């Protein structure tokens, strides 16, 4: 999904406002865009301001690393530690795959 110029301009201006600890409003987004000489449709700043209303953007940005990627890996490890043997079971599964791959083929060669 590619963002167009208006969307990118609003995103960047909203990030500037959040970084400066200023409330994200349509007027402030419009002011930044005018200062940067960016011409967009007048509905974009209001759309972004309304979308970000009540959202803590800083915590959203800083918690990206703790989302799906690392959260999915952490849950099985915690469960395995509580059960007292999750890690060896994972190692056994890897060994099984190696054994299955290393078995000779049952089809006659050169027939």
KATACOR-V56889 format. One line per field, one symbol per residue. phi: phi as a letter, one per 20 degrees, with the letter a starting at -180 (. if undefined). Layout:
BEGIN
phi: ???
END
This chain:
BEGIN
phi: .eeegffffffffffffffeldfecffffffffffeldecffefgffffffefmdeffffffeffeeffefffffffffffffnrffffffffffffffffefffeefene
END
